Amino acid sequence: MTLLIYDDIFLQHDTGFGHPENARRLENTVKYLKESTLWEQLRIEKPRAASVKEIGLVHSQTYIETVKRIAESGGGWLDGDTAVSGASYEAAVYAAGAPLTAIDLIMKGEEKNGFCLVRPPGHHATPARGMGFCLFNNVAIAAKYLQSKYQLEKILIVDWDVHHGNGTQDAFYNDPTVLYFSMHRYPFYPGSGRKEEDGQGKGKGFNVNVPLSSDTTPEEYIEMFTDVMEQKVNQFAPEFIIISAGFDIYKKDPIGGLNLEIKDFGMLTEIVMKSAEKYSNGRIVSCLEGGYHLSGLPLCVEAHLKALVQK
């Protein structure tokens, strides 16, 4: 079965009135999935908390302690977008632990793939700071965990969020063992993600950015996505694939949008699954990043999960 990692702890991360990254995103999605036939086809598991040591595979101890201290003092802001409430540190620790929970079950051979329905999201969080609604970089921690615990050498991170995952790029910019592939709107927040940003030192060529204009059609998007997956990824031959699943490329998204239809998330998932079947024994862990259309997000997640289930 496909894993769904979720806990109500994620609803307690309070970003304040009117913030697009709010608990209703998950509440609506869980309610919709429970009312669909899909819920019965999923293995629902609660995440464990990531340890400080595990989070420290990516983030500095100083930064981890800063987030904890702000939460314990009742909350505050890391930047103009990124709120920390009293419960945010605990929620973020479980959000980071969700993909680790999925990885352990998959590496035991119990399941092949899983989706982590989490918040706060992660891909803008750099090793030293949180930003863009993100506290800890869930997918980056997961990649490091796969390498440290299971000695896997080559990890692919696919990021289809409408925003470039600057934090994930920063974490692996000099690292040839993690291939980071991002398709995103550009120029757009956070300002990074040019094609020329392709890695440094030994990591040169292992950072693949595909910047897109806002008028990119779904057909063009799928074609470019397929090309990178077939060429760059085939050369790399990853042992495990992680997806930063941002559903803000959906055409109706209020703060992003890249013209994609709901059905396109199934197609993107199937393209990734082809590479997973070929190189990584089908092993995929996907983590929720963006996606702010409150009625559209559940439908986009459903399309993604339906594809994962049909492995």
Kinemage of the C-alpha trace (Angstrom):
@kinemage 1
@onewidth
@group {chain A} dominant
@subgroup {mainchain}
@vectorlist {calphas} color= white
{ca met a 1} P 0.000 0.000 0.000
{ca thr a 2} L 0.954 3.637 -0.374
{ca leu a 3} L 1.785 5.286 2.941
{ca leu a 4} L 0.073 8.473 4.087
{ca ile a 5} L 1.950 10.045 6.971
{ca tyr a 6} L -0.167 12.518 8.908
{ca asp a 7} L -0.837 13.820 12.431
{ca asp a 8} L -3.153 16.509 13.818
{ca ile a 9} L -0.052 18.108 15.411
{ca phe a 10} L 0.428 19.840 12.053
{ca leu a 11} L -2.795 21.789 12.577
{ca gln a 12} L -1.364 23.416 15.709
{ca his a 13} L 1.269 25.380 13.759
{ca asp a 14} L -0.540 28.736 13.853
{ca thr a 15} L 0.526 31.256 11.205
{ca gly a 16} L -2.070 33.882 12.138
{ca phe a 17} L -5.164 35.361 10.558
{ca gly a 18} L -5.187 35.566 6.766
{ca his a 19} L -1.944 33.650 6.197
{ca pro a 20} L -2.124 31.471 3.051
{ca glu a 21} L -0.161 28.638 4.709
{ca asn a 22} L -2.768 27.692 7.294
{ca ala a 23} L -4.272 24.629 8.963
{ca arg a 24} L -7.302 24.578 6.637
{ca arg a 25} L -5.030 23.295 3.865
{ca leu a 26} L -4.627 20.003 5.730
{ca glu a 27} L -8.069 19.942 7.326
{ca asn a 28} L -9.755 20.205 3.918
{ca thr a 29} L -7.449 17.612 2.376
{ca val a 30} L -7.920 15.021 5.136
{ca lys a 31} L -11.711 15.544 5.124
{ca tyr a 32} L -11.857 15.115 1.348
{ca leu a 33} L -9.644 12.015 1.310
{ca lys a 34} L -11.631 10.379 4.123
{ca glu a 35} L -14.831 10.876 2.136
{ca ser a 36} L -13.273 9.361 -0.999
{ca thr a 37} L -12.672 5.686 -1.741
{ca leu a 38} L -8.939 6.420 -1.801
{ca trp a 39} L -8.583 6.604 2.017
{ca glu a 40} L -9.201 2.848 2.330
{ca gln a 41} L -6.391 2.144 -0.146
{ca leu a 42} L -3.785 3.986 1.921
{ca arg a 43} L -1.765 2.849 4.921
{ca ile a 44} L -2.227 5.722 7.361
{ca glu a 45} L 0.644 6.165 9.813
{ca lys a 46} L 1.536 8.817 12.364
{ca pro a 47} L 5.013 10.345 12.099
{ca arg a 48} L 7.636 10.184 14.766
{ca ala a 49} L 9.484 13.315 15.813
{ca ala a 50} L 12.846 13.896 14.159
{ca ser a 51} L 15.645 14.162 16.715
{ca val a 52} L 17.765 17.287 17.049
{ca lys a 53} L 20.662 15.210 15.715
{ca glu a 54} L 18.646 14.263 12.602
{ca ile a 55} L 17.557 17.851 11.973
{ca gly a 56} L 21.208 18.777 12.538
{ca leu a 57} L 22.179 16.707 9.481
{ca val a 58} L 21.100 19.829 7.557
{ca his a 59} L 20.559 22.717 9.979
{ca ser a 60} L 22.959 24.431 12.377
{ca gln a 61} L 22.440 23.881 16.094
{ca thr a 62} L 22.180 27.647 16.527
{ca tyr a 63} L 19.279 27.856 14.111
{ca ile a 64} L 17.461 24.846 15.611
{ca glu a 65} L 17.769 26.408 19.071
{ca thr a 66} L 16.513 29.759 17.732
{ca val a 67} L 13.287 28.212 16.413
{ca lys a 68} L 12.766 26.349 19.688
{ca arg a 69} L 13.396 29.454 21.763
{ca ile a 70} L 10.942 31.599 19.753
{ca ala a 71} L 8.247 28.907 20.100
{ca glu a 72} L 8.845 28.512 23.841
{ca ser a 73} L 8.576 32.273 24.330
{ca gly a 74} L 5.109 32.239 22.760
{ca gly a 75} L 5.983 32.839 19.123
{ca gly a 76} L 7.362 35.390 16.700
{ca trp a 77} L 8.511 35.783 13.121
{ca leu a 78} L 11.613 34.496 11.311
{ca asp a 79} L 10.922 36.915 8.469
{ca gly a 80} L 7.918 38.831 7.117
{ca asp a 81} L 6.310 35.613 5.824
{ca thr a 82} L 7.415 32.983 8.310
{ca ala a 83} L 5.537 32.704 11.582
{ca val a 84} L 6.517 30.675 14.628
{ca ser a 85} L 3.740 30.022 17.155
{ca gly a 86} L 3.957 28.320 20.523
{ca ala a 87} L 3.316 24.908 18.918
{ca ser a 88} L 5.360 25.469 15.766
{ca tyr a 89} L 8.622 23.900 16.911
{ca glu a 90} L 6.894 20.654 17.843
{ca ala a 91} L 4.900 20.636 14.589
{ca ala a 92} L 8.107 21.254 12.604
{ca val a 93} L 9.938 18.443 14.386
{ca tyr a 94} L 7.137 16.033 13.435
{ca ala a 95} L 7.018 17.414 9.875
{ca ala a 96} L 10.734 16.631 9.585
{ca gly a 97} L 10.118 13.204 11.122
{ca ala a 98} L 7.314 12.295 8.697
{ca pro a 99} L 9.552 11.411 5.723
{ca leu a 100} L 11.917 9.575 8.079
{ca thr a 101} L 8.966 7.475 9.260
{ca ala a 102} L 8.089 6.694 5.646
{ca ile a 103} L 11.703 5.943 4.737
{ca asp a 104} L 12.093 3.414 7.557
{ca leu a 105} L 8.972 1.504 6.475
{ca ile a 106} L 9.997 1.574 2.822
{ca met a 107} L 13.584 0.497 3.538
{ca lys a 108} L 12.213 -2.416 5.590
{ca gly a 109} L 10.396 -3.474 2.430
{ca glu a 110} L 6.949 -3.010 3.943
{ca glu a 111} L 5.774 -0.491 1.321
{ca lys a 112} L 7.178 1.080 -1.846
{ca asn a 113} L 6.137 4.697 -1.617
{ca gly a 114} L 4.496 7.294 0.577
{ca phe a 115} L 3.161 10.829 0.827
{ca cys a 116} L 3.732 13.058 3.857
{ca leu a 117} L 0.829 15.439 4.429
{ca val a 118} L 2.720 17.916 6.591
{ca arg a 119} L 3.115 21.521 7.571
{ca pro a 120} L 5.126 23.646 8.032
{ca pro a 121} L 6.633 23.068 4.584
{ca gly a 122} L 10.391 22.976 4.144
{ca his a 123} L 12.124 23.664 0.845
{ca his a 124} L 12.925 27.365 1.472
{ca ala a 125} L 14.636 26.623 4.799
{ca thr a 126} L 18.406 26.919 4.360
{ca pro a 127} L 20.894 25.302 6.743
{ca ala a 128} L 21.091 28.563 8.731
{ca arg a 129} L 17.656 30.202 8.445
{ca gly a 130} L 13.942 29.693 7.886
{ca met a 131} L 12.012 31.675 5.308
{ca gly a 132} L 9.099 31.455 2.876
{ca phe a 133} L 6.739 29.748 5.387
{ca cys a 134} L 9.406 27.046 6.046
{ca leu a 135} L 11.079 26.154 9.363
{ca phe a 136} L 13.070 22.931 8.777
{ca asn a 137} L 13.890 21.505 5.357
{ca asn a 138} L 11.983 18.211 5.494
{ca val a 139} L 13.214 16.780 2.177
{ca ala a 140} L 16.850 17.764 2.720
{ca ile a 141} L 16.823 16.105 6.149
{ca ala a 142} L 15.286 13.002 4.547
{ca ala a 143} L 18.041 12.823 1.903
{ca lys a 144} L 20.784 13.122 4.529
{ca tyr a 145} L 19.017 10.515 6.675
{ca leu a 146} L 18.963 8.029 3.777
{ca gln a 147} L 22.697 8.492 3.365
{ca ser a 148} L 23.631 8.390 7.046
{ca lys a 149} L 21.358 5.546 8.203
{ca tyr a 150} L 21.085 3.392 5.079
{ca gln a 151} L 24.342 4.274 3.307
{ca leu a 152} L 22.553 5.015 0.041
{ca glu a 153} L 24.898 6.940 -2.207
{ca lys a 154} L 22.665 8.654 -4.766
{ca ile a 155} L 19.454 10.504 -3.891
{ca leu a 156} L 17.248 12.431 -6.312
{ca ile a 157} L 15.091 15.313 -5.072
{ca val a 158} L 12.403 16.394 -7.547
{ca asp a 159} L 10.837 19.769 -6.725
{ca trp a 160} L 7.766 20.842 -8.717
{ca asp a 161} L 6.635 23.618 -6.363
{ca val a 162} L 5.970 26.892 -8.209
{ca his a 163} L 8.715 28.515 -6.099
{ca his a 164} L 12.366 27.534 -6.346
{ca gly a 165} L 13.589 25.493 -3.366
{ca asn a 166} L 16.524 27.705 -2.494
{ca gly a 167} L 17.048 25.968 0.842
{ca thr a 168} L 17.368 22.530 -0.735
{ca gln a 169} L 19.702 23.920 -3.381
{ca asp a 170} L 21.891 25.506 -0.678
{ca ala a 171} L 22.079 22.254 1.289
{ca phe a 172} L 23.465 20.243 -1.641
{ca tyr a 173} L 25.125 22.807 -3.935
{ca asn a 174} L 28.568 21.221 -3.555
{ca asp a 175} L 27.313 17.648 -3.271
{ca pro a 176} L 27.477 15.214 -6.211
{ca thr a 177} L 25.577 12.513 -4.287
{ca val a 178} L 22.260 14.410 -4.305
{ca leu a 179} L 20.761 15.479 -7.621
{ca tyr a 180} L 18.399 18.398 -7.065
{ca phe a 181} L 15.952 19.041 -9.914
{ca ser a 182} L 13.595 22.020 -9.677
{ca met a 183} L 11.045 23.368 -12.137
{ca his a 184} L 9.653 26.714 -11.027
{ca arg a 185} L 8.378 30.112 -12.070
{ca tyr a 186} L 11.128 32.679 -12.667
{ca pro a 187} L 11.610 35.524 -11.980
{ca phe a 188} L 9.581 34.879 -8.847
{ca tyr a 189} L 10.017 34.371 -5.104
{ca pro a 190} L 12.642 33.722 -3.682
{ca gly a 191} L 14.729 35.112 -6.567
{ca ser a 192} L 17.021 32.099 -7.007
{ca gly a 193} L 16.758 29.260 -9.491
{ca arg a 194} L 18.481 30.461 -12.644
{ca lys a 195} L 19.551 27.779 -15.100
{ca glu a 196} L 23.171 28.833 -14.525
{ca glu a 197} L 22.913 27.822 -10.837
{ca asp a 198} L 24.026 24.275 -11.581
{ca gly a 199} L 26.195 23.412 -8.588
{ca gln a 200} L 29.699 24.139 -7.428
{ca gly a 201} L 32.929 22.193 -7.046
{ca lys a 202} L 32.214 18.460 -6.975
{ca gly a 203} L 28.514 19.316 -7.127
{ca lys a 204} L 28.799 21.008 -10.522
{ca gly a 205} L 26.080 19.637 -12.800
{ca phe a 206} L 24.119 18.034 -9.960
{ca asn a 207} L 21.809 21.018 -9.472
{ca val a 208} L 19.287 21.260 -12.306
{ca asn a 209} L 17.080 24.335 -12.477
{ca val a 210} L 14.399 24.768 -15.134
{ca pro a 211} L 13.062 28.340 -14.783
{ca leu a 212} L 9.679 28.910 -16.441
{ca ser a 213} L 7.661 31.936 -17.512
{ca ser a 214} L 4.161 32.371 -16.127
{ca asp a 215} L 2.588 31.598 -19.525
{ca thr a 216} L 4.092 28.086 -19.738
{ca thr a 217} L 1.393 25.661 -20.890
{ca pro a 218} L 0.764 22.316 -19.145
{ca glu a 219} L 1.920 20.535 -22.320
{ca glu a 220} L 5.206 22.444 -22.359
{ca tyr a 221} L 5.685 21.810 -18.637
{ca ile a 222} L 5.127 18.053 -18.949
{ca glu a 223} L 7.437 17.853 -21.970
{ca met a 224} L 10.301 19.670 -20.216
{ca phe a 225} L 9.771 17.668 -17.025
{ca thr a 226} L 9.898 14.409 -18.994
{ca asp a 227} L 13.076 15.478 -20.812
{ca val a 228} L 14.973 16.141 -17.569
{ca met a 229} L 13.710 12.944 -15.944
{ca glu a 230} L 14.753 10.883 -18.967
{ca gln a 231} L 18.136 12.522 -19.549
{ca lys a 232} L 19.682 13.915 -16.349
{ca val a 233} L 18.035 11.425 -14.017
{ca asn a 234} L 18.852 8.437 -16.185
{ca gln a 235} L 22.527 9.447 -16.139
{ca phe a 236} L 22.409 9.768 -12.344
{ca ala a 237} L 20.508 6.513 -11.604
{ca pro a 238} L 19.207 7.406 -8.106
{ca glu a 239} L 18.771 4.786 -5.395
{ca phe a 240} L 15.869 6.668 -3.796
{ca ile a 241} L 13.615 9.515 -4.974
{ca ile a 242} L 12.168 12.283 -2.817
{ca ile a 243} L 9.527 14.690 -4.142
{ca ser a 244} L 9.005 18.245 -2.931
{ca ala a 245} L 5.347 18.194 -3.938
{ca gly a 246} L 4.179 21.768 -4.267
{ca phe a 247} L 0.643 21.999 -5.602
{ca asp a 248} L 0.875 25.753 -6.219
{ca ile a 249} L 1.601 25.132 -9.909
{ca tyr a 250} L -2.168 24.467 -10.104
{ca lys a 251} L -3.732 27.082 -12.397
{ca lys a 252} L -6.106 28.462 -9.738
{ca asp a 253} L -3.523 28.809 -6.960
{ca pro a 254} L -3.888 32.243 -5.322
{ca ile a 255} L -0.184 32.915 -4.716
{ca gly a 256} L 1.545 30.961 -7.465
{ca gly a 257} L 0.003 29.281 -10.403
{ca leu a 258} L 1.575 27.821 -13.529
{ca asn a 259} L -1.509 26.791 -15.502
{ca leu a 260} L -1.434 23.098 -14.584
{ca glu a 261} L -4.682 21.145 -14.321
{ca ile a 262} L -5.526 18.694 -11.518
{ca lys a 263} L -4.915 15.682 -13.772
{ca asp a 264} L -1.376 16.884 -14.523
{ca phe a 265} L -0.257 15.976 -10.986
{ca gly a 266} L -1.042 12.364 -11.776
{ca met a 267} L 1.040 12.596 -14.935
{ca leu a 268} L 4.025 14.157 -13.143
{ca thr a 269} L 3.842 11.448 -10.484
{ca glu a 270} L 3.752 8.697 -13.104
{ca ile a 271} L 6.834 10.149 -14.837
{ca val a 272} L 8.758 10.086 -11.530
{ca met a 273} L 7.510 6.558 -10.844
{ca lys a 274} L 8.953 5.318 -14.152
{ca ser a 275} L 12.423 6.416 -13.034
{ca ala a 276} L 11.814 4.981 -9.566
{ca glu a 277} L 10.873 1.588 -11.011
{ca lys a 278} L 13.943 1.650 -13.236
{ca tyr a 279} L 16.549 2.704 -10.666
{ca ser a 280} L 15.327 2.781 -7.071
{ca asn a 281} L 13.109 -0.288 -6.724
{ca gly a 282} L 10.063 1.991 -6.894
{ca arg a 283} L 11.072 3.810 -3.696
{ca ile a 284} L 9.564 7.312 -3.468
{ca val a 285} L 8.782 9.570 -0.524
{ca ser a 286} L 6.806 12.699 -1.333
{ca cys a 287} L 6.358 15.687 1.001
{ca leu a 288} L 3.793 18.466 0.781
{ca glu a 289} L 5.299 21.878 0.130
{ca gly a 290} L 3.072 24.647 -1.291
{ca gly a 291} L -0.509 24.603 -2.554
{ca tyr a 292} L -2.875 27.277 -1.282
{ca his a 293} L -6.152 26.848 -3.155
{ca leu a 294} L -8.247 25.475 -0.318
{ca ser a 295} L -10.732 23.548 -2.448
{ca gly a 296} L -8.262 22.661 -5.217
{ca leu a 297} L -5.455 21.325 -3.018
{ca pro a 298} L -7.374 18.185 -1.931
{ca leu a 299} L -8.096 17.349 -5.580
{ca cys a 300} L -4.456 17.847 -6.592
{ca val a 301} L -3.259 15.669 -3.686
{ca glu a 302} L -5.806 13.026 -4.674
{ca ala a 303} L -4.442 12.931 -8.258
{ca his a 304} L -0.902 12.541 -6.867
{ca leu a 305} L -1.928 9.767 -4.462
{ca lys a 306} L -3.980 7.885 -7.058
{ca ala a 307} L -0.862 7.623 -9.220
{ca leu a 308} L 1.276 6.461 -6.260
{ca val a 309} L -1.304 3.821 -5.342
{ca gln a 310} L -1.239 2.340 -8.857
{ca lys a 311} L 2.392 1.261 -8.552
